[in-house]
Amino acid sequence: MFSSVEAGLIYAVMALGVYLSFRVLDFPDLTVDGSFVTGASVAAVMIVNGANPFAASAAALLAGFAAGVATGLLHTKGKINPLLSGILMMIALYSINLRIMGKSNIPLLQEETVIKQITAAWQQAGWDDVLNRALSFTGFAPRTWAVLAAMAAVAVVVKGMVDWLLKTELGIAMRATGDNQPMVASFSANTDGLIIFGLGLSNALVAFSGALVAQYGGFSDIGMGIGMIVIGLASVIIGEALFGAHSVVRATWAVIGGAIVYRLILALALRVEFLETSDVKLITSLIVMAALIVPNLWAAQKEKRRKRRKAEQLERGEAVAGAETNYKSV
C-alpha cells in the first residue's frame, strides 16, 4: 500500500498532463500511450550511456514536448481529426521508441538513477530515523521515506506550475480555447498556437512521468505505455468525483488525489484471490467505468430527491392556499 502511494504520486504528474489536454483543451489526445514510453526510453538510453539521471529526465521532458507539438501540428496545420491525430502519433511513436531503445526492454537495476541518488542522499542525512521515531506509535516503518517525500515534492511543484500557467493570460486563453474555440478565434487569438503549446506541455509532463516510472521500476519497456491514457483519465475522473473541481487549484489537487486513490484501489483489487496481475487492465477499465457511472447515478438520485421535495412543497402550498380560501368563504 505504501508503494502504491509512491507510484500514485509519480503517475500524478502524468495525470496532470492528461488533465491539460482533456479538461483544459478538450482535446482527446491518445499520444499519451506513446509519449509516456518516449520519456522512459530517452531517459533509459541516456542513463545507460552514462548521462546524469537528472539531465536524462529533463531530456525526456523535451522529447515528450516534441511529440505533443507533432500531434498539435497534425491537427491544426494538417487539418486531421483530433482523435485521429493522437492515434497516428501514438502508432508512429511505437516505432520511434523502438529506434531510441534499440530493443524492446532496457534494464536499469544496475544503473545510477534519480531514485537511487535521492534515496542515498536522504538516508545519508538520517531523515528515515527521524521520521520512524516520530511515527513509532503507529508501528509503521517503511524501508525509506525518500521516494515518497521526493515524488510528493515533484507532484506539488508540477501542480504549482500548472496552476500558475492556467492563471496567466496564456493559460486563460488556453482554457477559453478549450471551452469555445470559435469564439476565441473571433478575437484574433492564435488558437492553433495555443493548442500546439498545450499539447506539447501535456505530453512533456507525461514523458517526464514515464522517465520517473522507468527509474522507479528499474526498466524501460516498449509496452509500458499501453492503456496509460485510461489510467490518466481514471485519475482525473476519480479525483473530480471525490474532491470536486470548482477551481483550477482544487481541480489539480483532485487530479493528484485521484492518481493516489486509483493506485490504492488497484492494489486492493489485486488482493482479491481470483484476480491476478495480468488482470490489471481489466481492473483499470472497471475502475474507470465505475468512476463515470456512479457520479451520474448519484446526481440522478439527488435530482429526483430535489424534484420530490419541490413537489411536496407545492402540494403543501396548495393545501394551505385551499384552507385559507375555505376560511375566507366561511
N, C-alpha and C positions, 0 to 999 in steps of 0.2 A: 504493500500500500504506500509505503514511503517513496519507493522508486516510481510509483505511478504519479505522485505529486511532482517529483523531479521531472519526469517525462512530460507531464502536463504543462509545466512552465516553459519547457523548450518548444513544445508544439504550440504554445500560446502565441509565440512570435509568428508562426505560420498562419495561425487563425486570424491574427491582426491583419496580415496581408490579404487573406480571403475576405475579411470584413471590408477592406478598402475597395476591392473590385466588386463584390456582390451587393454590399449595402450602400456604399458611398457613390460608386459609379453606376450601379445597377447593371453590371456587365457580367454575364455568365462565363467567366474565364476558366476554361479547362486546362490552360497552360500549366497550372499548378502541379499536376501529376508529373510533368516533365521537368519543370524548373526546380522542384524540390530535389530531384536526383542530380540536376546540373550543379546545384550548390554542393551537394555531397561529393560528387565526383571531382569537381575542381579542387575542393579542399583536400580530399584524399590524395590526389595525384601530387599536389604541391607538397603536402606533408611527407609523403613517401620519398620525394626527391630532395628533402632536406630544408624546405622552406619553414619559416616561422609559422606556427599554427594560427596565431592571431592574424598575420598577414594573409594566410590561406583562407581564413574565414571572411576577411574583407574582400578578397578576390572573388569568393563565391557570391557575395552580395552583389558585386558588379556584374557577374555573369548572369545572375537572375534578373537584374535590371535590363540587361540587353535582351534577354528572352521576352520579357514583358513588353519592351518597346517594339520588338518584332511583331508581336501579336497586335499591338495597337496600330502599327503601320498597315498590317494586313486588313484590318477593319476600316480604318479611316481613309487610307490612300488607295488600298486595293478594293474598297467597297465590298468586302466579304462579310457575310453574316457574323455577328459576334460569337455565337456558339461554334460555328464552323471555323472561325479564325483560331479559337483556342484549341479545337480538336486537331487542326492542321499543324499548329505549332507543337502540340504535345507529341504527335507522331514524329515530327521532324527531330525533336529533342531526344527521342529514344535512340536514334542512330548517332546523333551528335554526342550524347553521353557515352555511348559505347566507344566512339572515337577518342573521347577525352581519356577514359579509363584504360582503353586498350584491351580490356577483358570485362567479364560480367561482374567481377567482385574484387575489391581491394581491401585486404585486412589491415587494420590499424592498431591491433592489440600491442604490437611491439614498438609502435611509433610514439613520439612525443606529441601529445595533443593538448588542446586548450584545457580539457577536463583534467588531465594529469598535472599540468602545470598549476592550475588553480588549486587542486587538491593538495599538492605538495606544499605550496605557499601557505595554505590555510592550516595544515597540520603543523608546519614549522612554527607558525605563530601561536599554536596551542589553543585555538578557539574551540576545538572539539571538546577538550577537557572542561573548559569554562561552561559551555552550553550543557554538557552532560551533567555537570554538578548542579547547575541551576535548575535542571529539569529532572533531577534524580527521583523526585517524589512521584513522577509518572511511571517510573520503571522502564522507560523507553530510551534506548541509547543506540542510535544508528552507527554504522561504521564511520561515517563522516557526514557533517552538515555542509561541507564545502560546495557540492554541486547544487544543493537546494538554495543556499544563500546566493551563489553566483548567478544561477538561472533566474531566481526571483528578481535580482538586481537588473539583469538584462531585460526581462519582460517589462519591468516598471519603466526603465529608461526608454525602451521602444514605444511603450504606451504613451509616455510623456511627449515624445517627439511627434507621434501621430496626433495626439490631442492638440499640440501647438500648431502643427501644419494645418489641421482642419479648421482652426480658428483664424488663420491668416486670410488675406484677400484671395490668395491662390486656392487655399483649401475650401473657402466658401464658394468659389467659382466651381470647383470640382463637385461639391455637394449639390450645387444648383444644376450642374450638367447632368448628374445622375437623376435628379428629380424631374427636370424638364429641359432636355437638350435644345429643342427648337426655340424655346423662349430665350435661353442664354445666347444662342447663336444670333437671335434677332437684335441683341445688344452689341453685336460685332465682336463678341468674345471668341477666342480661338478654341472652340470646343474640341477639335481634333488634337490639338496640342495638350489639352487638359486630360483627355482620355489616354493618350500615349504616355504622358508622365505618370498618371495614376496607375496604369497597368505596369509600368516599369517599376514603380515603387512597391506595388503589391507583390510582384514576383521577386523583387530584391529581398524582401522580408521572408518570403517562402524559401528562397535559396539559402539565405543565412540560417534559417531554422534547419534546413537539410544538412548544412555543414556541421551544425552543432549536434544534430542527431547522429550523424556518422561518427563523430568523435566520441559521443556518449556511448553509442552501441559498439564501437570498435571495428566498424567496417562500412564500406560503401558498396551498395549492390544496385544493379540496374533495375531491379523490380521493387525497390523500396518505396517508390512514389505511387504505386498502384493504389487507387482509392483515396489518395491524400486529399482530394477536393471534397470528398464526402466527410472525412474527418474534420476538415476545416469548417464545413457547413454545420456539422454536428455541434462543434464548439460554439459557433455563433448562435445557432438556434437555441441550444440548451441554455446558454448564458442569457440570452434575451428573455427566454421564458421564465427563468428562475430569478433574475436580478433586474430585469427591465432595461429599457434603452431610451429613456426620456431625454437624454442629452448626450453629447459626444463623449464627455468624460465618463459618464455612467455606462455608456454602451461599450467603450473599450475595456473598462473594468469587468463588465459582464462577459466579454469575449475571453478574457484571461480566466475568469472563474469557470466559464463553460468548458474550456480546454482541460482544466484540472478535474472538474466533475466528470467529464467524458472518460478520462483515463481511469478514474476511480470506479465508474460504472463498469468499464471494460474489465478491470481487474477482478471485481466482484463476480461478474458474469462468468469469467473463466474458472472460478472456483466451483461452479456447478459441475457435478460429477459427469453428466452425459455430454458436456461441451468440451471441445479440445482446442488447442492452439490454432489449428487450421480453420476454426470457425470464426476467427476474428472479423473477417469481412462481413459475414452473416450477422454477427452481433452488432457491428457498426451500422449496418443497414437498418436493423431493428431499432437501434437507439435513435437514429435519425427519424424513422417513421413515427416512433412514439413522441419525439420532440415536436414533430409537425402536427400530429393528430391530437394529442392530449390538450395543448393550449386552445385549439379550436373547439373541442368538446366542452372545455371549461368555460370558454367565452360564450358558447351557445347556451349553456346551463345558466350562466349569470344573466344573459339577456332574457331567458324565459322567466326567471325569478323576478326580474325588473318589470316585465310586462304584467306578470301576475299581480305584483304589488300595486302597479298603476291601475289595473282593472279593479282590484279590491277597493282602492281609494276612490275611484269613480263611483263604484256601487254604494260606498258609504256616503259619498257626497250627494248622490241622487236620493238615497234614503232620507238623509237629513233634510234635503230640499222638499221632499214629498211630505215629511212630517210637519215642516213649517207651513206648507201650503194648506194642509188639513187643519192646522191650528188656527190659521187666519180665517179660513172659511167658517169654522165653528164660532 
